[in-house]
Amino acid sequence: MRQWQRLLSDGNECFDNEKWRQAEYFYKEAASYLDILWAADISNIELLMAWIGSCHNLAVLYEKQGNPQVSLEYLLIPHQRMLAMSKSGEYCDDVQLIAMKALKLTFMPVLLFSKKYAICKDCKTALNAFKTQLDENQGTIH
């Protein structure tokens, strides 16, 4: 088992046993480690998905602890990065396509969060606009 997989596994075990601080530690370590690995291999989808998953694990952890604001922040970190990468000319077409496809994975948790918790009107408008754009682009991304 690779180091990042062990960190996530240990985090999941702590989460299941309601050891919140330890779970937070392992998830943050995994996210940081995966971020470094993925930066060195930007087209590695496995590392990207694991990094997104570690951020989402942190979001669930903070929500479980009654801290929805921090939870939302951890949902937005991967979403905003994928959005920026998909629009940036800095990356090759393949990486931009990977980022666009990843947006489907990062957007839904944010949308579900917005239905569960109150968010500001501007954020809600931006989410709805993004959803419309994503739906319209559905046919152009294969």
Secondary structure, DSSP 8 states (H G I E B T S, - for coil): --HHHHHHHHHHHHHHTT-HHHHHHHHHHHHHHHHHHHHHSTT-HHHHHHHHHHHHHHHHHHHHTT-HHHHHHHHHHHHHHHHHHHH-TTS-HHHHHHHHHHHHHHHHHHHHHHHHS---HHHHHHHHHHHHHHHHHTTT--
